[in-house]
Amino acid sequence: LPVPDYSRDELETGFVAAATAEEKILNEIWTRLLGVAEIGVNDNFFELGGHSLIAVNLMAEIEKKAGVKLPLSTLLENATIAELAEEILAERPVLTQKEMDQADSELNELLGANGNLSDHQKIDGGKQVRQQIRVNESPANRHRAKRKKSCLVPIRKTGTKDPIYLVHGAGLHILMFQTLAAHMDKDQPIYALQARGLNGEATPLDRIEDMAAHYISEILEQNPDGPYLLAGYSFGGLIAFEMAKQLKAMGKEIGMLGVFDTVVRGHLAAGDGKKSYYDQMKELSKKVGWNLSTIAKNPIPNLKYKSHVLKRRYKRWLWGRTHDEKKEVENSEADYLSLVDRMNHIAFNNYKINPYDGPIHLFRAKEKRFYLEDFEFLGWKPFAKGGIIIAEVPGDHLNLFDQENGPQFAKVLQRCLDELAKNRNENLPNGRQGKNGKLPTM
């Protein structure tokens, strides 16, 4: 991607120079990655041209230079240097390992290595060093270094419309939803749900039913009344589907269930029956023929997509061969991203899909990069008792939310939400409206 080229005249904020050590570190990283010569501490990362690919490099640089590992979603709530610097301070232990080793050395020296010290001096000195360690390792400071992370992340809190809740895909992070937020109505509240355990703050879940229940609990705490507008990307579409079923079982109203290019195939579509050997060979023949045909017609994007999928599958396979997820859950030095990905894969393989008593809004990518038996409904038709409403969006499965396709996707999604809200209000008996113009919960 080209390096963004922005000037201060294009930004709404006035210039405030970096002052603290953390702000100066961030300023240097942002200037280099974003290609902006003069960045103030109150300038917004996304307004400067930042996007998910730059964000990945940004977080890697922060970990390297500041010694703090932050999840990508941190940028959604802390999009300025000033805010991000505060997050670094909150996550960083007060004493570095080097400082702790030095303190330990001083303690040993005070308590025994120096024979010239009186017992009173040894005790007094030891108390001082112990007190320093006690203060820095107190529950309050440990809380700063390891605060509870919520799966529910606000992208835009304000607005009078019903909020929409977007569930992460197999890539786990939710930063790509920022592109949607940037091009949806300013009056549209938007929340995203990121995978639990991404930063080691909690044990990742290995059942879609449990993921759905956990995400619902956080949503209900923030919004107990509904109606609930739910959507999920790819793997997240299955989680959103399960969330809608569980919320309906609670008697809650589902304003929308949307799936963003989520496919029902494999064990999900097979049900209890197994295909005969002949049917399997017939399907394999169609799949091979289709893939060869699409690669021949448009080789570069199709080969790029298949390369991405193969690399991801190999990485997941290799991690599974060399790690035991049960042990990794207890490992404080674990590769949390790979661990959560592994648990999600287990959850997907064990999920049993049953019909949903309502309509499903299918946002289907225009460009097809993989073979399906059902290109029209992506396998969802048997599982939506209320029917399938299809909206085609530009791009393929991997680039739905990029700078080129994301703005159009946002317009399609916003139009859908607005039409649903209008229909809910028009369908109320005698023109009666619920609280805040919303349909009362059934």
Phi and psi in degrees as a GROMACS rama.xvg file:
@    title "Ramachandran Plot"
@    xaxis  label "Phi"
@    yaxis  label "Psi"
@TYPE xy
-70.201  150.366  PRO-2
-73.4492  127.345  VAL-3
-60.1369  151.149  PRO-4
-131.387  95.6128  ASP-5
-117.89  150.527  TYR-6
-116.582  164.919  SER-7
-63.7978  -28.3991  ARG-8
-63.8298  -22.1642  ASP-9
-85.8812  -8.42094  GLU-10
-98.8397  148.221  LEU-11
-83.7873  -22.9824  GLU-12
-87.9444  150.614  THR-13
-77.1654  159.994  GLY-14
-81.6666  126.342  PHE-15
-128.495  118.358  VAL-16
-72.2705  153.446  ALA-17
-64.4071  137.44  ALA-18
-120  -47.4071  ALA-19
-81.035  168.021  THR-20
-62.081  -40.2943  ALA-21
-66.7711  -41.5183  GLU-22
-63.89  -37.4965  GLU-23
-68.4729  -38.0475  LYS-24
-62.2821  -47.3364  ILE-25
-64.3449  -39.4436  LEU-26
-60.0132  -42.5179  ASN-27
-64.8873  -41.4286  GLU-28
-67.2055  -46.6757  ILE-29
-62.4294  -44.2221  TRP-30
-58.4661  -41.4302  THR-31
-73.7905  -44.0793  ARG-32
-76.5363  -34.9788  LEU-33
-91.2876  -15.1739  LEU-34
70.5021  30.428  GLY-35
-111.202  127.645  VAL-36
-71.3982  -35.5825  ALA-37
-132.291  107.34  GLU-38
-118.261  128.511  ILE-39
-91.6304  163.144  GLY-40
-71.2851  -14.653  VAL-41
-104.041  5.77929  ASN-42
-76.5118  141.638  ASP-43
-86.1728  131.283  ASN-44
-54.2612  -43.9772  PHE-45
-75.8152  -33.9052  PHE-46
-69.1549  -22.2069  GLU-47
-83.3914  0.273372  LEU-48
101.273  8.51133  GLY-49
-68.8962  146.72  GLY-50
-146.791  -177.698  HIS-51
-61.6937  -37.5635  SER-52
-66.2134  -41.506  LEU-53
-66.3619  -37.0946  ILE-54
-62.0745  -38.4651  ALA-55
-59.3094  -47.1699  VAL-56
-65.9979  -36.8698  ASN-57
-60.2301  -48.467  LEU-58
-66.5527  -33.7506  MET-59
-65.7731  -39.7694  ALA-60
-67.1192  -39.6218  GLU-61
-63.1446  -42.9961  ILE-62
-63.5488  -38.7155  GLU-63
-70.7478  -42.7685  LYS-64
-97.006  -25.9636  LYS-65
-109.949  -8.40424  ALA-66
71.2667  23.6373  GLY-67
-129.241  131.874  VAL-68
-100.492  115.623  LYS-69
-113.725  141.298  LEU-70
-70.1885  153.182  PRO-71
-57.8422  -34.2699  LEU-72
-63.4288  -16.0233  SER-73
-55.1176  -34.7263  THR-74
-66.9201  -25.8864  LEU-75
-66.0798  -36.2964  LEU-76
-100.302  -12.898  GLU-77
-135.648  72.9989  ASN-78
-92.6857  5.64925  ALA-79
-116.008  162.274  THR-80
-61.5142  -41.3081  ILE-81
-60.6408  -45.2758  ALA-82
-69.633  -40.2456  GLU-83
-68.5702  -34.2121  LEU-84
-62.5459  -38.4774  ALA-85
-64.6467  -37.5795  GLU-86
-65.1263  -39.1635  GLU-87
-62.1788  -44.8796  ILE-88
-62.9183  -39.6376  LEU-89
-68.6006  -30.3328  ALA-90
-90.3625  -20.406  GLU-91
-82.4596  130.323  ARG-92
-59.6654  145.897  PRO-93
-63.8297  -39.0275  VAL-94
-105.408  131.285  LEU-95
-74.6718  168.359  THR-96
-61.2612  -37.8549  GLN-97
-63.6045  -41.7523  LYS-98
-67.4821  -36.3955  GLU-99
-66.3921  -39.8253  MET-100
-64.1075  -39.3882  ASP-101
-64.7545  -41.9432  GLN-102
-63.5629  -39.824  ALA-103
-64.7484  -39.9455  ASP-104
-63.8852  -43.7821  SER-105
-63.2294  -38.5097  GLU-106
-63.822  -45.5051  LEU-107
-61.9948  -39.8086  ASN-108
-65.6502  -43.276  GLU-109
-67.225  -33.0016  LEU-110
-92.8453  -2.64303  LEU-111
-172.902  -29.389  GLY-112
-70.2566  -32.0495  ALA-113
-98.525  103.218  ASN-114
-72.4188  -13.0942  GLY-115
-78.8851  -12.7637  ASN-116
-80.059  140.426  LEU-117
-73.6003  163.439  SER-118
-59.1569  -36.8969  ASP-119
-64.3225  -42.2082  HIS-120
-66.1961  -40.6315  GLN-121
-60.8652  -45.7637  LYS-122
-64.8509  -44.6881  ILE-123
-63.3708  -44.4273  ASP-124
-66.1568  -41.1577  GLY-125
-62.2964  -37.5134  GLY-126
-62.6946  -40.4165  LYS-127
-62.5438  -46.5388  GLN-128
-67.6992  -43.4934  VAL-129
-61.7828  -37.7293  ARG-130
-63.8345  -40.543  GLN-131
-61.7743  -44.7839  GLN-132
-66.5959  -40.1865  ILE-133
-62.2551  -41.6518  ARG-134
-63.9704  -45.8876  VAL-135
-73.4268  -23.7316  ASN-136
-105.599  19.4206  GLU-137
-67.6284  161.316  SER-138
-55.9219  -36.2241  PRO-139
-63.177  -44.0925  ALA-140
-74.8498  -33.5595  ASN-141
-64.7357  -33.101  ARG-142
-64.5579  -38.2931  HIS-143
-63.6624  -40.8878  ARG-144
-79.1791  -20.3818  ALA-145
-142.861  63.84  LYS-146
-74.4132  152.645  ARG-147
-65.9169  131.706  LYS-148
-101.817  130.564  LYS-149
-88.0314  144.714  SER-150
-72.5728  -27.0432  CYS-151
-84.9515  115.817  LEU-152
-118.198  120.422  VAL-153
-74.7043  128.401  PRO-154
-95.4179  -42.8881  ILE-155
-141.958  113.726  ARG-156
-80.8508  -31.2525  LYS-157
-88.854  157.83  THR-158
133.817  152.421  GLY-159
-94.9819  -10.1377  THR-160
-78.8008  163.277  LYS-161
-64.8016  133.629  ASP-162
-69.8149  149.62  PRO-163
-109.271  142.711  ILE-164
-114.972  119.055  TYR-165
-107.764  127.259  LEU-166
-99.6338  136.192  VAL-167
-54.9277  155.193  HIS-168
-94.6731  -162.807  GLY-169
-66.6054  -21.3835  ALA-170
-72.5851  -10.322  GLY-171
78.2825  -38.304  LEU-172
-84.9883  166.302  HIS-173
-122.969  9.9379  ILE-174
-64.3024  -28.8213  LEU-175
-64.471  -21.4674  MET-176
-69.4846  -14.5897  PHE-177
-60.6499  -34.077  GLN-178
-62.3916  -40.5765  THR-179
-62.8434  -46.9545  LEU-180
-60.4094  -38.3292  ALA-181
-65.2929  -22.0444  ALA-182
-118.628  7.03344  HIS-183
-94.2315  170.697  MET-184
-58.4143  141.494  ASP-185
-64.9988  -16.6351  LYS-186
-92.0166  7.92585  ASP-187
-103.165  105.876  GLN-188
-66.2731  138.871  PRO-189
-135.586  128.278  ILE-190
-124.524  150.053  TYR-191
-124.588  152.292  ALA-192
-116.143  116.241  LEU-193
-98.1749  157.795  GLN-194
-62.6403  139.906  ALA-195
-72.7255  137.23  ARG-196
92.3244  6.76541  GLY-197
-60.4024  -31.4836  LEU-198
-112.456  16.7916  ASN-199
77.6157  11.5179  GLY-200
-82.2831  -14.5738  GLU-201
-155.752  161.698  ALA-202
-73.985  125.741  THR-203
-66.4198  152.477  PRO-204
-97.0114  148.877  LEU-205
-120.15  18.9622  ASP-206
-135.12  133.697  ARG-207
-61.8105  -36.0247  ILE-208
-60.8405  -40.0664  GLU-209
-72.2313  -38.3283  ASP-210
-59.3957  -47.7225  MET-211
-59.6406  -45.0898  ALA-212
-63.1192  -40.5024  ALA-213
-66.7677  -44.8265  HIS-214
-64.2035  -39.3767  TYR-215
-60.5303  -41.7438  ILE-216
-60.9161  -37.7254  SER-217
-72.8652  -37.2621  GLU-218
-66.5881  -44.2751  ILE-219
-63.6785  -33.0031  LEU-220
-65.4217  -35.0472  GLU-221
-87.6072  -32.3393  GLN-222
-144.038  86.9259  ASN-223
-76.1494  -16.2811  PRO-224
-101.904  -30.5821  ASP-225
78.9981  -163.815  GLY-226
-66.3927  162.273  PRO-227
-109.674  120.455  TYR-228
-101.588  113.426  LEU-229
-120.012  141.552  LEU-230
-153.74  149.626  ALA-231
-141.825  146.85  GLY-232
-97.3668  127.713  TYR-233
55.3969  -119.952  SER-234
-54.4918  -34.4029  PHE-235
-64.0553  -22.4515  GLY-236
-63.4701  -35.102  GLY-237
-67.4496  -38.4734  LEU-238
-66.4579  -44.5475  ILE-239
-60.7723  -40.1716  ALA-240
-58.116  -47.6843  PHE-241
-67.469  -36.2768  GLU-242
-62.5794  -42.5272  MET-243
-61.9746  -41.509  ALA-244
-63.777  -43.5073  LYS-245
-68.5278  -40.0406  GLN-246
-64.7993  -40.1976  LEU-247
-61.6209  -39.7058  LYS-248
-64.2332  -24.0444  ALA-249
-83.6787  -5.0797  MET-250
87.6563  13.3358  GLY-251
-86.5999  153.581  LYS-252
-89.2904  132.051  GLU-253
-99.6701  110.438  ILE-254
-74.401  -31.3939  GLY-255
-163.321  141.237  MET-256
-119.262  113.846  LEU-257
-117.935  143.633  GLY-258
-124.858  128.212  VAL-259
-96.4065  93.9306  PHE-260
55.0755  34.8437  ASP-261
-83.0573  135.84  THR-262
-113.852  136.131  VAL-263
-104.699  108.592  VAL-264
-154.334  -176.68  ARG-265
62.8468  -136.636  GLY-266
-65.3794  -25.4817  HIS-267
-65.8052  -41.4198  LEU-268
-85.572  -21.1695  ALA-269
-70.6286  -29.6321  ALA-270
66.5775  -142.603  GLY-271
-88.1759  -16.7028  ASP-272
-86.5769  153.914  GLY-273
-117.52  141.395  LYS-274
-74.9877  149.137  LYS-275
-70.7466  164.26  SER-276
-60.1263  -39.8794  TYR-277
-61.3332  -45.5521  TYR-278
-64.8944  -36.8452  ASP-279
-65.1674  -42.8444  GLN-280
-67.2573  -36.6259  MET-281
-64.0371  -43.5098  LYS-282
-67.6551  -39.9323  GLU-283
-61.8235  -40.3145  LEU-284
-62.3585  -43.299  SER-285
-63.4416  -40.8561  LYS-286
-64.314  -46.467  LYS-287
-62.9144  -44.9989  VAL-288
-61.7382  -42.4686  GLY-289
-64.6992  -44.0527  TRP-290
-63.3468  -43.776  ASN-291
-63.6067  -38.9941  LEU-292
-66.2004  -45.3128  SER-293
-68.4676  -36.2442  THR-294
-66.1114  -39.6149  ILE-295
-65.2251  -37.9243  ALA-296
-73.3619  -39.5508  LYS-297
-146.207  77.3582  ASN-298
-65.3872  -44.2993  PRO-299
-62.2116  -56.3715  ILE-300
-65.3698  -34.6743  PRO-301
-70.4385  -41.0015  ASN-302
-68.3914  -36.6276  LEU-303
-62.2976  -43.3224  LYS-304
-63.9495  -47.2787  TYR-305
-66.2913  -34.2826  LYS-306
-63.4847  -42.1705  SER-307
-60.9086  -45.6987  HIS-308
-64.5662  -44.4295  VAL-309
-63.5597  -42.0622  LEU-310
-62.4222  -41.8489  LYS-311
-65.0296  -43.302  ARG-312
-65.3859  -40.4375  ARG-313
-64.9444  -43.4069  TYR-314
-61.2525  -42.9072  LYS-315
-65.8709  -42.4342  ARG-316
-62.6647  -44.7625  TRP-317
-64.2263  -41.9165  LEU-318
-62.9361  -42.5671  TRP-319
-64.2788  -31.9037  GLY-320
-74.8205  -27.5799  ARG-321
-108.88  -1.41035  THR-322
-136.045  151.377  HIS-323
-109.827  112.115  ASP-324
-59.7346  -29.9581  GLU-325
-65.816  -38.4113  LYS-326
-75.6696  -35.9061  LYS-327
-65.4766  -29.3679  GLU-328
-59.1262  -33.1183  VAL-329
-92.8608  -2.1628  GLU-330
-90.0962  115.068  ASN-331
-70.0909  -15.8206  SER-332
-103.877  17.8272  GLU-333
-67.5302  155.452  ALA-334
-81.035  93.4363  ASP-335
-63.9065  -35.632  TYR-336
-61.0995  -46.0217  LEU-337
-68.1259  -35.5595  SER-338
-64.8453  -47.5106  LEU-339
-64.5632  -39.9304  VAL-340
-60.1511  -42.7632  ASP-341
-62.5417  -44.1051  ARG-342
-65.5045  -37.2059  MET-343
-64.5185  -38.4144  ASN-344
-64.5975  -40.5327  HIS-345
-62.3054  -43.8907  ILE-346
-61.1182  -43.2689  ALA-347
-61.858  -45.4508  PHE-348
-66.2245  -24.5777  ASN-349
-99.1333  -3.31421  ASN-350
-76.9636  135.034  TYR-351
-111.107  116.159  LYS-352
-91.4981  132.305  ILE-353
-125.598  154.357  ASN-354
-57.1814  146.653  PRO-355
-102.416  133.181  TYR-356
-84.5559  67.185  ASP-357
174.886  176.141  GLY-358
-80.5948  154.952  PRO-359
-121.847  130.622  ILE-360
-94.5626  113.158  HIS-361
-99.8903  113.256  LEU-362
-95.9221  101.691  PHE-363
-103.112  129.214  ARG-364
-65.2875  137.668  ALA-365
-69.1884  -40.9645  LYS-366
-87.5095  127.13  GLU-367
-99.9193  125.704  LYS-368
-114.845  -5.44363  ARG-369
-143.287  152.176  PHE-370
-75.6683  141.603  TYR-371
-138.688  148.846  LEU-372
-71.902  -29.7098  GLU-373
-124.39  89.5907  ASP-374
-76.2553  -21.1743  PHE-375
-77.319  -53.1018  GLU-376
-105.552  0.267321  PHE-377
54.6663  29.8566  LEU-378
87.1936  1.64761  GLY-379
-83.9394  -19.8298  TRP-380
-53.1714  -43.0672  LYS-381
-69.0183  -11.4054  PRO-382
-111.72  9.53915  PHE-383
-123.296  97.9087  ALA-384
-66.4958  -24.3205  LYS-385
-93.4891  7.29425  GLY-386
93.1288  171.615  GLY-387
-116.21  127.636  ILE-388
-107.435  115.263  ILE-389
-99.5194  133.547  ILE-390
-128.829  118.956  ALA-391
-85.1177  134.592  GLU-392
-123.499  151.524  VAL-393
-71.3062  155.432  PRO-394
100.279  -177.001  GLY-395
-112.748  -172.205  ASP-396
-60.3027  -29.2793  HIS-397
-92.6984  -23.1603  LEU-398
-117.915  25.3062  ASN-399
-57.5637  -32.5268  LEU-400
-109.522  13.7687  PHE-401
-76.0283  -179.518  ASP-402
-65.2434  -23.981  GLN-403
-84.4581  -44.7285  GLU-404
-96.6234  -27.3155  ASN-405
-55.8517  -45.5989  GLY-406
-58.2749  -40.5084  PRO-407
-70.0536  -39.3476  GLN-408
-58.6948  -44.0681  PHE-409
-59.2976  -41.2119  ALA-410
-65.9185  -41.4034  LYS-411
-63.8468  -44.2527  VAL-412
-65.7472  -43.8025  LEU-413
-64.3872  -40.7698  GLN-414
-61.3529  -40.4863  ARG-415
-62.8154  -46.5683  CYS-416
-62.2288  -41.9583  LEU-417
-66.7484  -40.0778  ASP-418
-65.3707  -39.8813  GLU-419
-64.9857  -41.4759  LEU-420
-63.6898  -41.1422  ALA-421
-63.8126  -43.8246  LYS-422
-64.94  -38.1992  ASN-423
-61.4388  -43.9437  ARG-424
-71.1102  -37.6994  ASN-425
-70.7337  -27.4361  GLU-426
-86.784  -1.66064  ASN-427
-69.0321  141.135  LEU-428
-61.9666  135.7  PRO-429
57.8916  25.4388  ASN-430
71.525  9.42869  GLY-431
-69.5558  140.596  ARG-432
-115.14  153.114  GLN-433
-81.8473  -170.613  GLY-434
-59.6902  133.202  LYS-435
57.9125  29.7821  ASN-436
75.1961  16.4754  GLY-437
-103.523  154.766  LYS-438
-65.8684  130.468  LEU-439
-60.7047  145.897  PRO-440
-63.9607  132.595  THR-441
